[in-house]
Amino acid sequence: MPLYQAVSVVGSVLLLAAYAGLQTGKLNPSTSYIYQLFNLIGAACLTYSVIEPFNTGVFITEFCWSIFSIVGVVKLMRMRNANRAAEESNAPEEAVRTAG
């Protein structure tokens, strides 16, 4: 099997796994890095696989899918960092309440 076909199979499996996880409630796009990374890696694999022979429609779709997935990963990272910062800023308050 040529490399581009193997890469496309991996991409398809990852995208379908993310979709199945979403539909079955096993993965939540708002909280799951796995969901976002499966979409990102799957779309990137399919983007690579359509370069030769070039398929404009699929390339545009998968390239945009990759970009949207990067946005999702960055959003999750920011949300988790904000939650962590909020927890750390509340920690001294909690210690005072329990000590008093």
Rosetta constraint file for C-alpha pairs under 8 A:
AtomPair CA 1 CA 5 HARMONIC 6.45 0.50
AtomPair CA 1 CA 6 HARMONIC 6.57 0.50
AtomPair CA 2 CA 6 HARMONIC 6.51 0.50
AtomPair CA 3 CA 7 HARMONIC 6.12 0.50
AtomPair CA 4 CA 8 HARMONIC 6.12 0.50
AtomPair CA 4 CA 48 HARMONIC 7.19 0.50
AtomPair CA 4 CA 49 HARMONIC 4.81 0.50
AtomPair CA 4 CA 50 HARMONIC 7.99 0.50
AtomPair CA 5 CA 9 HARMONIC 6.25 0.50
AtomPair CA 5 CA 49 HARMONIC 6.67 0.50
AtomPair CA 6 CA 10 HARMONIC 6.38 0.50
AtomPair CA 7 CA 11 HARMONIC 6.17 0.50
AtomPair CA 7 CA 45 HARMONIC 5.57 0.50
AtomPair CA 7 CA 46 HARMONIC 7.08 0.50
AtomPair CA 7 CA 48 HARMONIC 7.66 0.50
AtomPair CA 7 CA 49 HARMONIC 6.42 0.50
AtomPair CA 8 CA 12 HARMONIC 6.06 0.50
AtomPair CA 8 CA 45 HARMONIC 5.80 0.50
AtomPair CA 8 CA 46 HARMONIC 5.08 0.50
AtomPair CA 8 CA 48 HARMONIC 7.84 0.50
AtomPair CA 8 CA 49 HARMONIC 5.49 0.50
AtomPair CA 9 CA 13 HARMONIC 6.15 0.50
AtomPair CA 10 CA 14 HARMONIC 6.22 0.50
AtomPair CA 10 CA 42 HARMONIC 6.86 0.50
AtomPair CA 10 CA 45 HARMONIC 7.07 0.50
AtomPair CA 11 CA 15 HARMONIC 6.19 0.50
AtomPair CA 11 CA 41 HARMONIC 6.74 0.50
AtomPair CA 11 CA 42 HARMONIC 3.68 0.50
AtomPair CA 11 CA 43 HARMONIC 6.18 0.50
AtomPair CA 11 CA 44 HARMONIC 7.31 0.50
AtomPair CA 11 CA 45 HARMONIC 4.83 0.50
AtomPair CA 11 CA 46 HARMONIC 5.45 0.50
AtomPair CA 12 CA 16 HARMONIC 6.03 0.50
AtomPair CA 12 CA 42 HARMONIC 6.22 0.50
AtomPair CA 12 CA 46 HARMONIC 7.22 0.50
AtomPair CA 13 CA 17 HARMONIC 5.96 0.50
AtomPair CA 13 CA 42 HARMONIC 7.42 0.50
AtomPair CA 14 CA 18 HARMONIC 6.19 0.50
AtomPair CA 14 CA 38 HARMONIC 5.16 0.50
AtomPair CA 14 CA 39 HARMONIC 6.73 0.50
AtomPair CA 14 CA 41 HARMONIC 7.33 0.50
AtomPair CA 14 CA 42 HARMONIC 5.04 0.50
AtomPair CA 15 CA 19 HARMONIC 6.22 0.50
AtomPair CA 15 CA 38 HARMONIC 6.12 0.50
AtomPair CA 15 CA 39 HARMONIC 5.42 0.50
AtomPair CA 15 CA 42 HARMONIC 5.24 0.50
AtomPair CA 15 CA 43 HARMONIC 7.11 0.50
AtomPair CA 16 CA 20 HARMONIC 5.95 0.50
AtomPair CA 17 CA 21 HARMONIC 6.01 0.50
AtomPair CA 17 CA 38 HARMONIC 7.50 0.50
AtomPair CA 18 CA 22 HARMONIC 6.19 0.50
AtomPair CA 18 CA 27 HARMONIC 7.39 0.50
AtomPair CA 18 CA 34 HARMONIC 7.89 0.50
AtomPair CA 18 CA 35 HARMONIC 5.28 0.50
AtomPair CA 18 CA 36 HARMONIC 7.92 0.50
AtomPair CA 18 CA 38 HARMONIC 5.90 0.50
AtomPair CA 18 CA 39 HARMONIC 6.45 0.50
AtomPair CA 19 CA 23 HARMONIC 6.16 0.50
AtomPair CA 20 CA 24 HARMONIC 6.03 0.50
AtomPair CA 21 CA 25 HARMONIC 5.97 0.50
AtomPair CA 21 CA 26 HARMONIC 4.79 0.50
AtomPair CA 21 CA 27 HARMONIC 4.83 0.50
AtomPair CA 21 CA 28 HARMONIC 7.94 0.50
AtomPair CA 21 CA 35 HARMONIC 7.63 0.50
AtomPair CA 22 CA 26 HARMONIC 6.19 0.50
AtomPair CA 22 CA 27 HARMONIC 5.01 0.50
AtomPair CA 22 CA 28 HARMONIC 6.21 0.50
AtomPair CA 22 CA 29 HARMONIC 7.46 0.50
AtomPair CA 22 CA 35 HARMONIC 7.83 0.50
AtomPair CA 27 CA 32 HARMONIC 6.13 0.50
AtomPair CA 27 CA 34 HARMONIC 7.65 0.50
AtomPair CA 27 CA 35 HARMONIC 6.09 0.50
AtomPair CA 28 CA 32 HARMONIC 5.40 0.50
AtomPair CA 28 CA 35 HARMONIC 7.01 0.50
AtomPair CA 29 CA 33 HARMONIC 7.73 0.50
AtomPair CA 29 CA 35 HARMONIC 5.92 0.50
AtomPair CA 29 CA 36 HARMONIC 6.59 0.50
AtomPair CA 29 CA 72 HARMONIC 7.84 0.50
AtomPair CA 30 CA 76 HARMONIC 6.94 0.50
AtomPair CA 31 CA 76 HARMONIC 6.59 0.50
AtomPair CA 32 CA 36 HARMONIC 6.68 0.50
AtomPair CA 32 CA 76 HARMONIC 7.88 0.50
AtomPair CA 33 CA 37 HARMONIC 5.88 0.50
AtomPair CA 33 CA 73 HARMONIC 6.60 0.50
AtomPair CA 33 CA 76 HARMONIC 7.32 0.50
AtomPair CA 34 CA 38 HARMONIC 5.88 0.50
AtomPair CA 35 CA 39 HARMONIC 6.32 0.50
AtomPair CA 36 CA 40 HARMONIC 6.12 0.50
AtomPair CA 36 CA 69 HARMONIC 5.64 0.50
AtomPair CA 36 CA 70 HARMONIC 7.66 0.50
AtomPair CA 36 CA 72 HARMONIC 6.23 0.50
AtomPair CA 36 CA 73 HARMONIC 5.91 0.50
AtomPair CA 37 CA 41 HARMONIC 5.90 0.50
AtomPair CA 37 CA 69 HARMONIC 7.22 0.50
AtomPair CA 37 CA 73 HARMONIC 7.30 0.50
AtomPair CA 38 CA 42 HARMONIC 5.69 0.50
AtomPair CA 39 CA 43 HARMONIC 5.87 0.50
AtomPair CA 39 CA 65 HARMONIC 7.48 0.50
AtomPair CA 39 CA 66 HARMONIC 7.10 0.50
AtomPair CA 39 CA 69 HARMONIC 6.09 0.50
AtomPair CA 40 CA 44 HARMONIC 6.06 0.50
AtomPair CA 40 CA 65 HARMONIC 7.18 0.50
AtomPair CA 40 CA 66 HARMONIC 4.88 0.50
AtomPair CA 40 CA 67 HARMONIC 7.75 0.50
AtomPair CA 40 CA 69 HARMONIC 5.05 0.50
AtomPair CA 40 CA 70 HARMONIC 6.59 0.50
AtomPair CA 41 CA 45 HARMONIC 6.07 0.50
AtomPair CA 41 CA 66 HARMONIC 7.55 0.50
AtomPair CA 42 CA 46 HARMONIC 6.31 0.50
AtomPair CA 43 CA 47 HARMONIC 6.00 0.50
AtomPair CA 43 CA 62 HARMONIC 5.03 0.50
AtomPair CA 43 CA 63 HARMONIC 6.93 0.50
AtomPair CA 43 CA 65 HARMONIC 6.01 0.50
AtomPair CA 43 CA 66 HARMONIC 5.37 0.50
AtomPair CA 44 CA 48 HARMONIC 6.22 0.50
AtomPair CA 44 CA 62 HARMONIC 6.77 0.50
AtomPair CA 44 CA 63 HARMONIC 6.94 0.50
AtomPair CA 44 CA 66 HARMONIC 5.92 0.50
AtomPair CA 45 CA 49 HARMONIC 6.25 0.50
AtomPair CA 46 CA 50 HARMONIC 6.45 0.50
AtomPair CA 46 CA 59 HARMONIC 7.90 0.50
AtomPair CA 46 CA 62 HARMONIC 6.41 0.50
AtomPair CA 47 CA 51 HARMONIC 6.91 0.50
AtomPair CA 47 CA 58 HARMONIC 7.38 0.50
AtomPair CA 47 CA 59 HARMONIC 5.35 0.50
AtomPair CA 47 CA 62 HARMONIC 5.25 0.50
AtomPair CA 47 CA 63 HARMONIC 5.99 0.50
AtomPair CA 50 CA 54 HARMONIC 5.33 0.50
AtomPair CA 50 CA 55 HARMONIC 5.53 0.50
AtomPair CA 50 CA 58 HARMONIC 6.96 0.50
AtomPair CA 50 CA 59 HARMONIC 6.18 0.50
AtomPair CA 51 CA 55 HARMONIC 6.73 0.50
AtomPair CA 51 CA 59 HARMONIC 7.35 0.50
AtomPair CA 54 CA 59 HARMONIC 7.74 0.50
AtomPair CA 55 CA 59 HARMONIC 5.96 0.50
AtomPair CA 56 CA 60 HARMONIC 6.15 0.50
AtomPair CA 57 CA 61 HARMONIC 6.29 0.50
AtomPair CA 58 CA 62 HARMONIC 6.01 0.50
AtomPair CA 59 CA 63 HARMONIC 5.84 0.50
AtomPair CA 60 CA 64 HARMONIC 6.07 0.50
AtomPair CA 61 CA 65 HARMONIC 6.08 0.50
AtomPair CA 62 CA 66 HARMONIC 6.11 0.50
AtomPair CA 63 CA 67 HARMONIC 6.42 0.50
AtomPair CA 64 CA 68 HARMONIC 6.14 0.50
AtomPair CA 65 CA 69 HARMONIC 6.12 0.50
AtomPair CA 66 CA 70 HARMONIC 6.27 0.50
AtomPair CA 67 CA 71 HARMONIC 6.37 0.50
AtomPair CA 68 CA 72 HARMONIC 6.31 0.50
AtomPair CA 69 CA 73 HARMONIC 6.26 0.50
AtomPair CA 70 CA 74 HARMONIC 6.18 0.50
AtomPair CA 71 CA 75 HARMONIC 6.05 0.50
AtomPair CA 72 CA 76 HARMONIC 6.21 0.50
AtomPair CA 73 CA 77 HARMONIC 6.22 0.50
AtomPair CA 74 CA 78 HARMONIC 6.19 0.50
AtomPair CA 75 CA 79 HARMONIC 6.11 0.50
AtomPair CA 76 CA 80 HARMONIC 6.08 0.50
AtomPair CA 77 CA 81 HARMONIC 6.10 0.50
AtomPair CA 78 CA 82 HARMONIC 6.06 0.50
AtomPair CA 79 CA 83 HARMONIC 6.14 0.50
AtomPair CA 80 CA 84 HARMONIC 6.03 0.50
AtomPair CA 81 CA 85 HARMONIC 6.10 0.50
AtomPair CA 82 CA 86 HARMONIC 6.12 0.50
AtomPair CA 83 CA 87 HARMONIC 6.16 0.50
AtomPair CA 84 CA 88 HARMONIC 6.18 0.50
AtomPair CA 85 CA 89 HARMONIC 6.14 0.50
AtomPair CA 86 CA 90 HARMONIC 6.24 0.50
AtomPair CA 87 CA 91 HARMONIC 6.15 0.50
AtomPair CA 88 CA 92 HARMONIC 7.73 0.50
AtomPair CA 89 CA 93 HARMONIC 7.77 0.50
AtomPair CA 90 CA 94 HARMONIC 6.32 0.50
AtomPair CA 91 CA 95 HARMONIC 6.33 0.50
AtomPair CA 92 CA 96 HARMONIC 6.32 0.50
AtomPair CA 93 CA 97 HARMONIC 6.33 0.50
AtomPair CA 94 CA 98 HARMONIC 6.23 0.50
AtomPair CA 95 CA 99 HARMONIC 6.05 0.50
AtomPair CA 96 CA 100 HARMONIC 6.06 0.50
